[in-house]
């Protein structure tokens, strides 16, 4: 657009740089983004867009988190947005639930797989933020407990609407942070998984996923 504002141009440039981020050019991209993000408004825009794009490109998740960490250390006013967004991690279950692949059309099947990747990517991103000490232990534990609570509530009410969503997210999140959570909490998590993983509403494929997670957790405390 001819009448595009200067800040819109800067935002467009930031998006373009973040879309090009890779293992090879990380340092170069980071420097350029820091130079462009010269106001509080642009800094917050950059953080928000990283949150958006990191979920779509989990391969570079660690690099996006590394960039967030650098920006956040230099600009403390971004922490509130990060904390508030991560406290609402549980909200990804409230819409667009994953469906059983059985009897889905081809288009619906593809859309379903994209949704699975998105929720798995969000869980990895969330875990990486914790590993980099960008979000607190309380926020991560609060969300894990909430996911288990929602899962148990689904099973108790005999509804399978969000079961796959919840299991995919808790599996990816716990596997991402397993080396940084207390042994006592791992033991508590194993007990929780034992209490429901054989429930008849959990299909065989998801039950195997939970069994693998349980085995990994048990091996961690041996």
ABEGO torsion letter per residue (X at the ends): XAABBAAAAAAAAAAAAAAABBAAAAAAAAAAAAAABABAAAAAAAAAAAAAAAAABAAAAAAAAAAAAAAAAABAAAAAAAAAAAAAAAAAAABGBBBBABGBBAAAAAAAAAAAAAAAAAAAAAAAAAAAGABBAAAAAAAAAAAAAAAAAAAAAGBAAAAAAAAAAAAAAAAAAAAABBAAAAAAAAAAAAAAAABAABBAAAAAAAAAAAAAAAAAAX
